[in-house]
């Protein structure tokens, strides 16, 4: 594929811009791109949902506690001599500090989880690329003997599809 063809050549198949179009290969590339994008979107969604859990809305949220502290500070400004108002301010400040500490611990846990996920994904990518390289070597050996390597080509396509679940993959067909 990729050979120069003209529209006047009935054997050439579909032609675009003077080049022969390999529709199945282009469709496979688009499919791999969609798989990579979907995998990335799913990973981002998962992390964003985990992040949302760190900062809940409503009375359990950090914003609510901060608002309560500010309200208590306003009360203290209007009644600075009142000991119960001071105690309320201290209690609200402790609540805000506790929520910040909890959020920090949860973020540390998320960071550790992301780092572990990256290490696992990297190991998987490295394993898949190693297997693709091995299959490529087998394809070259079989091709050098003049034998068709259809099963190996299918195996390589499957490995490339698996790899596209981790990152965007583009393939370039070559005779070697």
N, C-alpha and C positions, 0 to 999 in steps of 0.2 A: 504494500500500500504506500501511498505517498508519491507514487510515480506521476509524472506530468501526463495529463490526459486532456483531450479536447472534447467538446460537446459533439463533434462530428464522429468520434470513435465510439461505435455502439457497444463494443466489448468493455469499455472502461467503467461502466456503472455511473452512479451519480457524480457530478462534477461541480465543484464550487471554487471559484477563483483560480481556475487552471489546475487544481489538484484533485485527485481522486479522493472521494470521501469514504472512509471506513466506518460506516454507520454503527455496526456492533461494537467496535472498539471505542468510539466516541460515546456511545450509550453507556458502556461499562465505566468509562472515566466519569461521566456525569453521575452515575449511580454511586461510585466510590466517594465522590465529592459530597453527595447528599448524606451518605452514611457518616462521613467524618464530621460534617456540620451538625448532624443530629446528635452524634455522640458528644460533641463539644457543648451543644445546647443543653443536653441532659445533665452533663457534669456541672455546668454553670447554674442550672436550676436547682440541683441538689445542694450546692454550696450556698446559694442565696436563701433557700428554705431553712438551712441550718443557721444561717446568720440571722434570719428573722426570728428564730426561736430564742436567740440570745437577747434580743431587744423586743420583748412583748409589748403589746399595746394595752391601754386601759390601766386599771389600778395596779397591775403587776409590773408595769413598765417603769423604766428609769425616768422618763419624762414626767410621769405622774408624781413620782417621789420628789423630783427636783421642783416641780410646781408647788407641792406641799411645803417644801423647805422655804421657798420664796414667800409663800403666804405667811408662814410662821415668822419669817424675818420682818415682814411688813407689820405684823401684830407686835413684835418686839420693839420695832421703831416707835410705835404709838404708845406702848406701855413698857418702857425699859426697866422700871423698878419692880415689875411683877415677876416673882420667882417661878410661878407655874408657866408663864409664857416663855421664860428662859429654858425651862425643862422641855417644853414642846419643841423649841428650836434645836436643842441638843438631840432629842429623840429623832427628829426629822433629818438632821445632819448625819446621824449614825445610820439611819435607814438608807439615805442616798449613798453613803460610803460603802455600806454592805452590798448594795445593788451594783455599784461600780466594781467592787472586788469580785462579785459573782460573775459579772459580764466579762471581766478580765480573765478569770479562770476558764470560762467557757470558750473565749476566743483563743486562749492558749491551747485548749483541747482541739479546737477546730484546726488550728495551724498545724498541730502535730498530726492530725488525721490527713490533712492535705499533703503534708510531706510524705507520709507513709503511702498514700494513694499514688503520688508521683513516683516514688521508688518502685512500687509494684507495677505501675504502667511502664516505666522505663525497662524493667526486667522483661516484661511481656514483649515490648517493642524489640528489644535486643534479641530475644529468643526467636521472634518471627522473622526478623531480618537475617538471622543466622540460618534459619531453615530455608528461607527464600534463596540465599546464596548457595546452599547445598543443592537445592533442586535445580538452580541454574547450571551448576556444574554438571549435574546428571543429564540435563537437557543437552548441554554441549557435547558430552561424551556420546550420548545416543545419536545425536545429529551427525557427529563425525563418522559414525559407523553407517550412516545412510538410513537409519531406522526412524520411523515417525515417533515422536515423543508426546503424543496426545494426552496420555494419562498424566505425565509429568507437567505438561502445560496446564492442564486442569487443576492439578495440585498447586501449582504456583499461583494460578488465578485465585484459588480459594485462600491461600496464605496472604495474598495481597489484599483480598477483601477483608480478612481479619485485621490486617494492619491498618486498613482505612477506618476501622472503629476507634483507633487511637490517634491518628493524625491524617492530615490530607495527603493523599498519595496520587502521583501522576506517573504513568508508565509511558515508556517510549519503546516501540517495537523496533528491533534491530535483528539483522541476520545472524549476528554472532551471539 
